[in-house]
Amino acid sequence: MPTGLSSEIASRTIEHLEVVLIAMLLAAAISIPAGISLTRRAGMRRWALGLANVLQTIPSLALFGFLIPVPLIGGIGKRTAIVALVLYALLPMLRNTLVGILGVDAAVRESAVAMGMTDRQVLWQVELPLAVHMILAGVRVATVTTIGTATIAAAIGGGGLGVFIFRGISTVDTGQMLAGAIPAAVMAIVADEGLGWLERKLSPV
């Protein structure tokens, strides 16, 4: 492999990783607190999950395109790509946070209340520790999906490994396509295994 290509693969991989990490941190900061809040607001769950489901059904390339003309968050470049990736990552984390907390045995929750715990204490000391493995499962799914979807960000100037894939498609160059696809696949596998290990480690015995 030419030295120039190797260095570009390394830089594009780092660029790809940065976009994914920023998107995942933002998505987690939005969806996990929102999921916790929705466990206390039953009337809003259907609407919130419905909106997240709608966003998930929009084709990724179309969503990138729709965001370009939007003031403040749109335009060509990484910012628009990150916003789109955040929107795609919301559903699995939001849904798993809800399922994890609502799945805590009612008897366990009632026992905690009977011991004099406040709602806040029940959340932090009982519900979240028991639901953390389910929440991490949502983060795991969202991360792997985001790594793959981020390759499309190159279409709007978002950089990353998708640059090689689009370049390979336009020039019918399999080597270029593999230069983007293989590192992205490896990144997804490593993320899946790493988060899977953490999920198992934090699962209640």
Sequence and secondary structure as in RCSB ss.txt:
>XXXX:A:sequence
MPTGLSSEIASRTIEHLEVVLIAMLLAAAISIPAGISLTRRAGMRRWALGLANVLQTIPSLALFGFLIPVPLIGG
IGKRTAIVALVLYALLPMLRNTLVGILGVDAAVRESAVAMGMTDRQVLWQVELPLAVHMILAGVRVATVTTIGTA
TIAAAIGGGGLGVFIFRGISTVDTGQMLAGAIPAAVMAIVADEGLGWLERKLSPV
>XXXX:A:secstr
  HHHHHHHHHHHHHHHHHHHHHHHHHHHHHHHHHHHHTT HHHHHHHHHHHHHHHHS HHHHHHHHTTSTTT S
SSHHHHHHHHHHHHHHHHHHHHHHHHHTS HHHHHHHHHTT  HHHHIIIIIHHHHHHHHHHHHHHHHHHHHHHG
GGGGGGT  STHHHHHHHHHHT HHHHHHHHHHHHHHHHHHHHHHHHHHHHHS  
